[in-house]
């Protein structure tokens, strides 16, 4: 079901991208079969997901083949003086291995073995094309939504203390060490998700089946449904709408291409030094390049997904899940990519999806449906409040701030309570009849 929806969504985006004279996600992915990929690490992470269906010996063979192919391609490019300048020098080998396993499933496997291998290939390819689909979708938001609602978000965010501004100053004060640590965490969210998914899927090869619910399902649905909200509520973020970001990024990033472009469309050079004044918000025009990808914060939603699904892992995985959540929240605010209100919406958004997926797995369990309906209602109420009550929220922060937090907390509490009730209860130890005393 998720795979079919992802394929249809990807085809639609390919058509839409062609309408703007640009290559879509399918074209970009096919191109990476030969040319340098945009993210080699993501391709190897996708291959790792696929390998969960193979025994250990075949895993080692697949990894060795991927590395060997990358080494040969790199040598050919080096000899032809055509080294990758717009992509990673590795990753093509991993993609070739994934596609090779698909061919092997049809030619060398039968029955359940074929189905299992194809499921593994599909899992790996979904992660790959999900990245391409996301890139294309962000481009479409910038082309189709010339007006953005950042002034509404900034006004509503007064109720939460304009969190992006103080956190942005803290990140700036942390210097290169703090900045680049958060930048790494923010940029490697997909890799962290794959590590948790690999733990959840570690027994697939021996049990010959996938678990009923795992992280990848939620991750993909968040990516499929989230961009639809971008079209309804286009927002570019504080660093673009209220400042160029040059003062924050200059001199702290290790990578030259990490700094965002200047924002001549910004209201003023206010972020992160001066919170925006309270006024009458209105839609504002913005450029045709910057993605409108703030509401809700999908990075927050994905980080919450990692946190939830790491809770049943070993101590190291639980610690890593908590660290990734906290660091991602700090990065989204500290880099000026999101308002505090975006993060609240992202938490509600992902818990609603998690509740719906688990209710579906349980045969549309009544408690799960009730939780999903509650989450959807709270999410819709947040969007309506941010759009139609931002001035009221800014003028009465001590009323609306706690209300927003309580609304999010009600969804969190409902999720924890419902999923805890779903956990299997330990069976009581059998009571043995007392043995008679020997005469």
N, C-alpha and C positions, 0 to 999 in steps of 0.2 A: 504493500500500500504506500509506504513512504517512498520507496524507490520509484514507483510509477508516478507519484506526484512530483518528485524531483525531476524526472525525465521530462514530463510535460512542461514544468516551469522553465527548465533549461531551454527547451525548444522555443517557447514563447519569448524568452529573452534574446535568443539568437535572432529571431525575426525582428524584434524591436531594435536591437543594435544595428542590424542591417538597414533599418529605416533611417538611422542617423549616419549612415555611411561608415560604420565601424565594425570590426570583427566581433562576433559574439563569443559566448563561452565555449561552444563546440569548436569553432574555428581556432580559438586560442589553444584549446587543449590538443587538437590534432597537430597544431604547429609544434608543440613541445615533443612530439614523437621524434622529431629530427633536430629542431633548434634548441638552444639553451633554455631551460625552464626558468620560470620566474622564481620558484621556490623549490630548491632541491631537497631541503629538509622535509617539506610537506609531502613530497613524492615518496621519500623513504619511510615516513610515518604511515602513509597510506599502504605501502607494501607490507609494513609490519602488521597492520590490521588484517591484511589478506592472509598472512602467514599463520594466523591462529588456527586455520583449518588443516594445516599440513603437519606431519610428524617432524620431529627435530632434525632428522637427517636431511629431509627435503628443504627444511628452512635454511640450513647451512648452505646447501647447494644454491638456493635462490639468492641468498645474500651474496655469495661469492660471484654468481653470474652477474648480478647488478653492479657490483664493484668492478668486475672485469670489463663489462660493457662501457662503464663510465671512463675507465682508464684508457680503453682503446679510442673512444670518441675524443677524449681530451688530447691524446697524442696526435690524432688526425687533424684536429683543429690547430694544434700547435705547429705541426709540420706545414699546414696550409696557411699559417699566419692568420687564422680566423678564430682566435680565442674569443670566448663569450664576453661581450661588453655590456649587454643589456639583460643578462640573466646569470644564473648560477652555472658553474662549470660542471656540476654533477647533478644527478637526479634522473637523467634520461634512462639510465640503466634500470632504475627501479620501475619506471613506467613500462619499459620493455618486458620486464619480468611479470608485471601484473597482466599485461596483454598476452604474454606467452602462456600464462596459467589459464587464461580464458580459452585459448586455442586448445590447450591440453585437455581441458574439461570436456570439450566437444569431441576430441579425437581419441583420447586415451582413457577416459573414465565413462562409467555407465551407472545407471540407477542412482542410489543415494549418494554414492561417492561423487558423481557429477554434480548433483544438486548442491551438496555441501561446498564443493570447490567454487561453483558459480556464485554462491552466496558470499563466499570470501572475496572473490573478485569484485562483486558488486559493492561490497562494503568498502573496499579500498578505493574503487573508482568514484563512489559517492562523495568521499571526502575530497578527492582531487577536483571533481567538477563543481563541488560546492564552493570552493575557493574562486573558481573562474566565474561561476554564476553570481557570486557576491560582488566581484569587481564590476561586472557588467551592470548589475542592478544599481550600484552606487552611481555609475555614470548616467543611467537613465533618470535617477532622481534629480541630478543636477541639471539635466536638459529639459525636463518636463515640469519642474517646480521652480519658476523664476522668483517667486515670493516665499520668504521664510518667516517663521513665527518666533524668532528668538527673543523679541521684545516681550512677548507674552510669557515665555519661559523664564526670562530674567526677572520679571515682576513676580510671577508665582513663586520663584525660588527664594524671594525675600522671606517667605514663611519658614524656610529651612536654613536661613542664615547665609544665603549665597555661598554655599560650601566650596565651589570651585575657586573662589578668590583667595580665601585663607590657605587652602591646600596648595594652590598654585604658588603662593609665596613660600610655603614650607619646602616644596620641591625645588624651587629656585635656590633657596638658602642651603639646601643639601649639597649643591655643587655637582660635579661630574659623577661622583660615586653613586649618590642617591638617584640622580636622574637616569643614568644608564642602567642601573639595576631595574628600575621600574620600566624603562623602555624595553629591556629584554623580556621581562615578565609579560608586558602588554603584547609584544610581538610574537611570543611563542605560546600563546594560549592554545592553539590547535595541537601543538606537540604535547602539552601537558594533558590535554583531553585524551590523546592517543595512549599515553602512559596509563591513565586510569582505565581506559577501555581495554587495554591489553591485559590488565589484571582481571577485569571482569570476564574476559573471554578466554582465559588461560586454559580452560578445560575443554574447549570446543573440539579439539583434535581427538581427544580420547572419548568424550561422550557422544561425538558425532552429531551434535545439535547445538544451536545457539540458546543462551538463556532467554527467558521470556522478555525481560526488560533490561536494557543496558544503556549506557551513556550516549552511544552514537545516535540512537533514535531521537532522543531529546535534542541533541546538538543539531541534527538535520532539520527537525521541525521548527526550532527557534530560527534557523537561517531561512527557512521557507516562508514562515508567517510574519516574521519581524519586518521585512522590507515593505510589506503591504501597509503597515502603520506609518512608515516614512512618507508614503505618498499622501496620507491623510493629514499628517502632522509634520511638515518639513521643517527641520531645525538643523543649523550648521554647527552650533557650539560656541561657547564663550570666546575661545581664542581667535575665532574668525569673525564673529559678529561684533565683538567689543574690543578687538585689538589684533594687531598683526602677529603677535607672538614672537617677534624678533628678539625682544629683550629677554624673554624667558629661555629661548632655545640657544641663543648665541653663546658660544664658548663652553657649553656643557655637554653637547652631544659628541659621541665618538665617531659618528657617521655623518658625512657631509650632506647626504640626501635626507637626513632625518628632520631637518627644520621645515616647518610648513611655509608656504609662500606668504608674502605680505597680503593683507586684506584691505584693498582700497575701498571696499564696499562697507567696511565696518562703521558702526555708529560713532566710535571714537577710540582712542588709545586708553582704554579703561582696565583691561585685564592684564595682570592680576592685581594691580595696585589699588584701583578705586572701584567699589561696587557700583553698578549702574543706578542712577537715581530713580525714585518712584515717580511714575508718570502715567500717561494714557498710552498703553501699548498699541501698536498697529503693525500690520504686515510690512515687511521691508524687502525691497529688491536685492538680489545677490547675484554673484557671477554664475556662469554656466559651467564651472569646473568643480567647485567644492561640493562633496556629497552632502545630502540632507539626511544624515544617518544618526541622529541623536535620540530621537524619541521612538521607542524606548532604547535604553542602553543595552545593546545585544552583547557587548563585552561583559557587562555585569551579569546578564542572563546566563551566558556560557560559563562564567566563573562560578556562579551559584550551582550550575549543573555539575561542574567538577567537584565542588565541595560536597554536594549531596551524595554523589556516587562514590566518593572516596571514603565515606564514613564506615563502610564495612571492610575496608582494607586493613593492612598492617599499620603499625604505628607511623612508620615513615610516610606512607601514602596519605594517612589522615592529616599529618602535619603539613605535607606538601599541598594538599587540597585547601587547608585553612590559609596557608601562606599565600597561595595563588589568588584566593578570593580577596584577602586584605590588600595585597599589592596591586591587584587589578583595580579595585575601587580607588586606591590612592592615585594610580596612574590616570584613570579616566577623568578624575577631578583635577589632579595636579597638572596635567598637560593641557587643561582647558578644553578637552574634547566633549565634556558633558556637564550639565547642570545637576545639582543634587536631586531635583525632581525626576530627571531621566533615570537615575539609579533606582529610585523607589518604584517607578513604573517597570523597570527591567526585572526587579525581584518578583513583583506580582505577576508579570507576564510569564516568567519561566515556571513558577510554581503552579500556575494554572495549566500550563501544557503538561507538566509532570503529572498533575492530578488526573487530567483527562486520559493520558496514556495508561496510567495504572488502573483507572476505572475500566478502560477498554479491555485490558488484560484480564480483569476479573469478571468479564461479562457485563460491563456497564453497571458496576457496583453502585448502589444508591448513595452511599457515603461519598464515594469518589465523584459522582455526578454533582452532588450538592456542593462539594468543595470546588469543583471546576466552575460551577455556576457562580459561586460566591467570588472566586478570583476574577472571572470575566466581568462581573458587575463592578467590582472595585476598580479594575483596570479602566473600564469605560468611564466610571465616575471621575477618576483621576484626569483622564484626557479632557473631559468636559470642564472640569474645574480649572485646569491649566489654560484652556482656551477662552472660557467665558467669565471666570472669576479671578483673573490674575491681579487686578487692582485691589479687590477686596482682600485677597490673600496677602498682598504686600502691606496694606494698611493695618491688618489685624494678624500679625504673625504669631502672636501667642495663642490665638484661637485656631487658625488654620494649620499651623505647623504641627501641633500635637494631633490634630485630626488626620493629617496625611500620614504621620508615623503610625497612629493607631490603626488606620485602614490597612497599611502594609502588615503591621503586627498581627492583625486578625487573620490574614491569609497565611502567614507563617505559622501561627498557632494552630489553625485548622489543618494545615498540611502535616505538621508534626503529630498532632493528635490522631488524625485519620490513618496515616501510614504506620504509626505505632500500633494501632488497633489491628492493622492487617498482618503484623508480624506473627508468625506461628508461635503458639504458646508451648513451652516445654511440657512434655507429658509428665504427670506425677509418677514417682517411683512406685512400682507395684508393692503392695503390702503382703508380706509373707506370713503365713499362719504360724503361730508359735509352735515349736516342737515340744511334745510332752517330755517332762523330766524322766530320765531313766529310773526304773525302780531300784 
